[in-house]
Amino acid sequence: MPALQLASLGSLIERWLPSAGLAAALLICIANPALAAALAPWPFLIAAVAFGLPHGAADGVILLRGLSWPGRIVRIAAYVVLMALGAAALVTFPAVTLIAFLALSWWHFGAADGRGLSRDQTPAWFRLAWGFGRGGLAVSVPFAVDPAAAWAPFARLASLLGASVPVEATLFSHAAAAASGAAVLALLICAAAPRQVQPRAFEWIESALILSIGLQADPLLAVGCYFLLIHGFRQSATLGKELRVGGGWSLWQRLAVLHRSALPLLVPSWLVFASLVLVTQPAGIRDLAILSLALYVVATPPHHLFHEILQP
């Protein structure tokens, strides 16, 4: 296949794969709820190997480029200290830590979606509003629909780690409903903006699908699909560009180099996860997916902080 055709196909896949995946998951939820329940853990499990965890593990290359050895040592030490603090907080104060992780996930997802808007001349206020809305749809809608089901994976994670989270899940319902309303309002403000700064059609379609699957699906499936298909996939493609000076790489090359660059941190992360599995003895596939959340609770704060500093 000619290189131009491969590039065009890659562009179409980068634009439409997330919507196609979300639409397929939504149709399964509607047509076959039992199958949807069986599939719920798989987006997070796949994300541990492709797109999700790898795009964070690539920090080992992306955040150290251009630094002297002393600068690298300082940045690595700061990253490790933040991860250690996250791990300690998860074990010592699980309820507070997990709630803080949800808030950070909203911010992290939204900031990435705001930066990733396809129009180059989008003003900063619009990117902020868009990110607030999109992050809110992904994180808060499942809690507004079924707070007990949405909190259950976090309660189970704490239990697997030998802790407990004495939080009444229904306390989330009013806060999550208000947050979801604020997210929708932010997107309505975006919809009223001048046409020249409007997101493209595929970005609005994605937003409608994020809302729909949040209303319909098991929360583990809804958030997992967003994390794998939109955040992980898009960030892998975007960060892959940063590993190529001068640009010019296809989607396939960017994804390949991103995953290859992630291996020095990815392999130790898998070993840590394997150790957690041996220690906690998860009961099945769903427990494995829930246990993988511990990796993100620990790794997301430094990942987000350093990228916000370097990509304001």
C-alpha positions as a Python dict, from the first residue, in 0.01 Angstrom:
ca = {
    (1, 'M'): (0, 0, 0),
    (2, 'P'): (149, 342, -95),
    (3, 'A'): (278, 557, 190),
    (4, 'L'): (19, 829, 118),
    (5, 'Q'): (-267, 581, 150),
    (6, 'L'): (-124, 447, 476),
    (7, 'A'): (-97, 802, 612),
    (8, 'S'): (-458, 878, 513),
    (9, 'L'): (-580, 556, 669),
    (10, 'G'): (-385, 636, 985),
    (11, 'S'): (-544, 981, 1001),
    (12, 'L'): (-892, 835, 967),
    (13, 'I'): (-822, 575, 1236),
    (14, 'E'): (-678, 837, 1472),
    (15, 'R'): (-989, 1050, 1426),
    (16, 'W'): (-1265, 788, 1425),
    (17, 'L'): (-1140, 478, 1613),
    (18, 'P'): (-1243, 616, 1956),
    (19, 'S'): (-1597, 693, 1835),
    (20, 'A'): (-1627, 354, 1666),
    (21, 'G'): (-1511, 175, 1981),
    (22, 'L'): (-1745, 371, 2208),
    (23, 'A'): (-2037, 314, 1970),
    (24, 'A'): (-1969, -60, 1960),
    (25, 'A'): (-1953, -78, 2341),
    (26, 'L'): (-2277, 120, 2369),
    (27, 'L'): (-2456, -111, 2125),
    (28, 'I'): (-2339, -416, 2320),
    (29, 'C'): (-2470, -260, 2643),
    (30, 'I'): (-2810, -208, 2485),
    (31, 'A'): (-2837, -534, 2291),
    (32, 'N'): (-2665, -777, 2529),
    (33, 'P'): (-2620, -654, 2888),
    (34, 'A'): (-2475, -989, 2997),
    (35, 'L'): (-2199, -965, 2737),
    (36, 'A'): (-2135, -604, 2835),
    (37, 'A'): (-2095, -711, 3198),
    (38, 'A'): (-1845, -979, 3095),
    (39, 'L'): (-1649, -726, 2887),
    (40, 'A'): (-1643, -456, 3156),
    (41, 'P'): (-1297, -537, 3299),
    (42, 'W'): (-1122, -571, 2964),
    (43, 'P'): (-1062, -205, 2868),
    (44, 'F'): (-854, -150, 3183),
    (45, 'L'): (-670, -481, 3134),
    (46, 'I'): (-590, -397, 2771),
    (47, 'A'): (-486, -46, 2879),
    (48, 'A'): (-220, -199, 3103),
    (49, 'V'): (-50, -329, 2787),
    (50, 'A'): (-151, -84, 2513),
    (51, 'F'): (-207, 292, 2515),
    (52, 'G'): (-313, 344, 2877),
    (53, 'L'): (-19, 253, 3098),
    (54, 'P'): (236, 282, 2812),
    (55, 'H'): (161, 648, 2742),
    (56, 'G'): (242, 725, 3106),
    (57, 'A'): (547, 497, 3111),
    (58, 'A'): (690, 690, 2815),
    (59, 'D'): (758, 970, 3064),
    (60, 'G'): (1088, 790, 3125),
    (61, 'V'): (1201, 916, 2783),
    (62, 'I'): (986, 1221, 2712),
    (63, 'L'): (1046, 1404, 3040),
    (64, 'L'): (1424, 1345, 3043),
    (65, 'R'): (1513, 1464, 2693),
    (66, 'G'): (1760, 1748, 2672),
    (67, 'L'): (1857, 1732, 3038),
    (68, 'S'): (2203, 1693, 3182),
    (69, 'W'): (2266, 1392, 3407),
    (70, 'P'): (2215, 1600, 3725),
    (71, 'G'): (1888, 1731, 3583),
    (72, 'R'): (1775, 1380, 3497),
    (73, 'I'): (1858, 1252, 3843),
    (74, 'V'): (1660, 1536, 4005),
    (75, 'R'): (1356, 1477, 3785),
    (76, 'I'): (1366, 1098, 3832),
    (77, 'A'): (1398, 1143, 4209),
    (78, 'A'): (1103, 1384, 4217),
    (79, 'Y'): (892, 1146, 4008),
    (80, 'V'): (976, 848, 4231),
    (81, 'V'): (907, 1046, 4550),
    (82, 'L'): (564, 1150, 4422),
    (83, 'M'): (484, 790, 4331),
    (84, 'A'): (598, 671, 4675),
    (85, 'L'): (380, 935, 4842),
    (86, 'G'): (84, 821, 4631),
    (87, 'A'): (138, 459, 4728),
    (88, 'A'): (166, 549, 5096),
    (89, 'A'): (-147, 763, 5079),
    (90, 'L'): (-342, 484, 4906),
    (91, 'V'): (-259, 238, 5182),
    (92, 'T'): (-289, 483, 5475),
    (93, 'F'): (-582, 703, 5368),
    (94, 'P'): (-757, 503, 5095),
    (95, 'A'): (-1091, 687, 5091),
    (96, 'V'): (-940, 1036, 5071),
    (97, 'T'): (-678, 921, 4821),
    (98, 'L'): (-930, 757, 4589),
    (99, 'I'): (-1163, 1056, 4596),
    (100, 'A'): (-866, 1283, 4520),
    (101, 'F'): (-772, 1047, 4236),
    (102, 'L'): (-1120, 1085, 4085),
    (103, 'A'): (-1088, 1464, 4096),
    (104, 'L'): (-740, 1449, 3944),
    (105, 'S'): (-862, 1212, 3671),
    (106, 'W'): (-1131, 1465, 3574),
    (107, 'W'): (-866, 1737, 3551),
    (108, 'H'): (-613, 1515, 3375),
    (109, 'F'): (-857, 1378, 3117),
    (110, 'G'): (-1004, 1721, 3053),
    (111, 'A'): (-668, 1896, 3019),
    (112, 'A'): (-560, 1640, 2757),
    (113, 'D'): (-886, 1673, 2565),
    (114, 'G'): (-863, 2051, 2575),
    (115, 'R'): (-508, 2050, 2443),
    (116, 'G'): (-602, 1792, 2181),
    (117, 'L'): (-874, 1992, 2006),
    (118, 'S'): (-820, 1965, 1631),
    (119, 'R'): (-845, 2337, 1549),
    (120, 'D'): (-516, 2520, 1601),
    (121, 'Q'): (-664, 2864, 1674),
    (122, 'T'): (-894, 2760, 1959),
    (123, 'P'): (-870, 3018, 2243),
    (124, 'A'): (-751, 2916, 2588),
    (125, 'W'): (-1090, 2974, 2756),
    (126, 'F'): (-1257, 2739, 2507),
    (127, 'R'): (-1001, 2465, 2566),
    (128, 'L'): (-1055, 2504, 2941),
    (129, 'A'): (-1435, 2483, 2910),
    (130, 'W'): (-1414, 2190, 2669),
    (131, 'G'): (-1174, 2003, 2895),
    (132, 'F'): (-1391, 2067, 3201),
    (133, 'G'): (-1694, 1933, 3017),
    (134, 'R'): (-1531, 1629, 2866),
    (135, 'G'): (-1350, 1526, 3183),
    (136, 'G'): (-1673, 1569, 3375),
    (137, 'L'): (-1870, 1350, 3136),
    (138, 'A'): (-1612, 1073, 3164),
    (139, 'V'): (-1576, 1074, 3543),
    (140, 'S'): (-1891, 1217, 3702),
    (141, 'V'): (-2177, 1080, 3490),
    (142, 'P'): (-2134, 714, 3603),
    (143, 'F'): (-2141, 832, 3966),
    (144, 'A'): (-2453, 1036, 3904),
    (145, 'V'): (-2633, 740, 3743),
    (146, 'D'): (-2536, 469, 3992),
    (147, 'P'): (-2307, 591, 4273),
    (148, 'A'): (-2294, 253, 4446),
    (149, 'A'): (-2185, 70, 4130),
    (150, 'A'): (-1937, 346, 4043),
    (151, 'W'): (-1775, 341, 4387),
    (152, 'A'): (-1771, -40, 4413),
    (153, 'P'): (-1442, -88, 4219),
    (154, 'F'): (-1264, 155, 4451),
    (155, 'A'): (-1405, -12, 4761),
    (156, 'R'): (-1292, -346, 4621),
    (157, 'L'): (-945, -208, 4545),
    (158, 'A'): (-908, -94, 4904),
    (159, 'S'): (-1024, -435, 5022),
    (160, 'L'): (-769, -612, 4801),
    (161, 'L'): (-499, -392, 4953),
    (162, 'G'): (-610, -480, 5305),
    (163, 'A'): (-786, -152, 5379),
    (164, 'S'): (-1142, -29, 5385),
    (165, 'V'): (-1317, 280, 5259),
    (166, 'P'): (-1601, 366, 5496),
    (167, 'V'): (-1764, 604, 5248),
    (168, 'E'): (-2136, 589, 5186),
    (169, 'A'): (-2155, 572, 4808),
    (170, 'T'): (-2488, 753, 4792),
    (171, 'L'): (-2315, 1062, 4928),
    (172, 'F'): (-2166, 1092, 4580),
    (173, 'S'): (-2501, 1107, 4406),
    (174, 'H'): (-2586, 1474, 4461),
    (175, 'A'): (-2229, 1593, 4409),
    (176, 'A'): (-2193, 1380, 4096),
    (177, 'A'): (-2525, 1503, 3957),
    (178, 'A'): (-2417, 1863, 4013),
    (179, 'A'): (-2077, 1792, 3857),
    (180, 'S'): (-2239, 1625, 3557),
    (181, 'G'): (-2470, 1922, 3512),
    (182, 'A'): (-2174, 2159, 3527),
    (183, 'A'): (-1992, 1949, 3266),
    (184, 'V'): (-2290, 1956, 3030),
    (185, 'L'): (-2325, 2332, 3086),
    (186, 'A'): (-1959, 2382, 2995),
    (187, 'L'): (-2013, 2193, 2669),
    (188, 'L'): (-2327, 2395, 2596),
    (189, 'I'): (-2120, 2711, 2636),
    (190, 'C'): (-1877, 2564, 2385),
    (191, 'A'): (-2166, 2489, 2150),
    (192, 'A'): (-2269, 2856, 2161),
    (193, 'A'): (-1921, 2980, 2070),
    (194, 'P'): (-1840, 3121, 1725),
    (195, 'R'): (-1822, 2861, 1453),
    (196, 'Q'): (-1456, 2923, 1375),
    (197, 'V'): (-1352, 2790, 1718),
    (198, 'Q'): (-1602, 2504, 1730),
    (199, 'P'): (-1467, 2149, 1761),
    (200, 'R'): (-1503, 1935, 1453),
    (201, 'A'): (-1792, 1694, 1407),
    (202, 'F'): (-1604, 1387, 1530),
    (203, 'E'): (-1525, 1561, 1859),
    (204, 'W'): (-1892, 1638, 1922),
    (205, 'I'): (-1986, 1280, 1827),
    (206, 'E'): (-1729, 1152, 2077),
    (207, 'S'): (-1877, 1373, 2348),
    (208, 'A'): (-2228, 1243, 2283),
    (209, 'L'): (-2098, 886, 2299),
    (210, 'I'): (-1908, 953, 2625),
    (211, 'L'): (-2231, 1081, 2779),
    (212, 'S'): (-2438, 793, 2639),
    (213, 'I'): (-2208, 516, 2756),
    (214, 'G'): (-2178, 684, 3096),
    (215, 'L'): (-2556, 673, 3127),
    (216, 'Q'): (-2592, 315, 3003),
    (217, 'A'): (-2287, 104, 3090),
    (218, 'D'): (-2127, -54, 3391),
    (219, 'P'): (-1907, 228, 3529),
    (220, 'L'): (-1595, 11, 3497),
    (221, 'L'): (-1671, -36, 3128),
    (222, 'A'): (-1770, 328, 3065),
    (223, 'V'): (-1460, 481, 3224),
    (224, 'G'): (-1237, 203, 3092),
    (225, 'C'): (-1350, 262, 2733),
    (226, 'Y'): (-1288, 635, 2766),
    (227, 'F'): (-946, 575, 2920),
    (228, 'L'): (-837, 320, 2660),
    (229, 'L'): (-993, 456, 2341),
    (230, 'I'): (-983, 832, 2388),
    (231, 'H'): (-729, 928, 2651),
    (232, 'G'): (-477, 646, 2613),
    (233, 'F'): (-496, 607, 2234),
    (234, 'R'): (-495, 978, 2156),
    (235, 'Q'): (-221, 1059, 2406),
    (236, 'S'): (-7, 773, 2272),
    (237, 'A'): (-40, 914, 1920),
    (238, 'T'): (30, 1270, 2038),
    (239, 'L'): (325, 1186, 2262),
    (240, 'G'): (467, 970, 1984),
    (241, 'K'): (515, 1290, 1785),
    (242, 'E'): (738, 1430, 2059),
    (243, 'L'): (975, 1139, 2014),
    (244, 'R'): (1037, 1235, 1651),
    (245, 'V'): (1229, 1558, 1591),
    (246, 'G'): (1102, 1717, 1272),
    (247, 'G'): (778, 1517, 1258),
    (248, 'G'): (675, 1321, 953),
    (249, 'W'): (590, 992, 1121),
    (250, 'S'): (272, 801, 1050),
    (251, 'L'): (29, 697, 1322),
    (252, 'W'): (171, 345, 1317),
    (253, 'Q'): (529, 466, 1364),
    (254, 'R'): (428, 702, 1645),
    (255, 'L'): (243, 430, 1833),
    (256, 'A'): (526, 183, 1784),
    (257, 'V'): (798, 419, 1906),
    (258, 'L'): (582, 529, 2200),
    (259, 'H'): (536, 171, 2320),
    (260, 'R'): (900, 86, 2261),
    (261, 'S'): (1013, 394, 2453),
    (262, 'A'): (779, 302, 2739),
    (263, 'L'): (936, -41, 2799),
    (264, 'P'): (1204, 69, 3053),
    (265, 'L'): (926, 183, 3289),
    (266, 'L'): (654, -44, 3161),
    (267, 'V'): (830, -371, 3241),
    (268, 'P'): (895, -275, 3607),
    (269, 'S'): (530, -165, 3630),
    (270, 'W'): (418, -506, 3508),
    (271, 'L'): (646, -671, 3763),
    (272, 'V'): (497, -459, 4041),
    (273, 'F'): (150, -554, 3921),
    (274, 'A'): (245, -922, 3912),
    (275, 'S'): (369, -890, 4271),
    (276, 'L'): (39, -729, 4373),
    (277, 'V'): (-147, -1017, 4210),
    (278, 'L'): (58, -1273, 4402),
    (279, 'V'): (7, -1092, 4732),
    (280, 'T'): (-361, -999, 4702),
    (281, 'Q'): (-489, -1311, 4522),
    (282, 'P'): (-763, -1145, 4314),
    (283, 'A'): (-1071, -1358, 4261),
    (284, 'G'): (-1110, -1318, 3886),
    (285, 'I'): (-1076, -1099, 3577),
    (286, 'R'): (-1276, -814, 3728),
    (287, 'D'): (-1054, -811, 4036),
    (288, 'L'): (-748, -800, 3810),
    (289, 'A'): (-884, -493, 3632),
    (290, 'I'): (-968, -328, 3964),
    (291, 'L'): (-623, -407, 4102),
    (292, 'S'): (-466, -239, 3798),
    (293, 'L'): (-625, 87, 3916),
    (294, 'A'): (-362, 97, 4190),
    (295, 'L'): (-96, 158, 3924),
    (296, 'Y'): (-284, 464, 3797),
    (297, 'V'): (-354, 598, 4146),
    (298, 'V'): (21, 596, 4211),
    (299, 'A'): (147, 705, 3868),
    (300, 'T'): (-108, 968, 3760),
    (301, 'P'): (-7, 1250, 4001),
    (302, 'P'): (356, 1278, 3882),
    (303, 'H'): (254, 1206, 3522),
    (304, 'H'): (-1, 1485, 3527),
    (305, 'L'): (211, 1730, 3724),
    (306, 'F'): (518, 1704, 3504),
    (307, 'H'): (319, 1731, 3182),
    (308, 'E'): (132, 2034, 3312),
    (309, 'I'): (465, 2198, 3398),
    (310, 'L'): (622, 2113, 3063),
    (311, 'Q'): (310, 2169, 2849),
    (312, 'P'): (127, 2461, 3009),
}
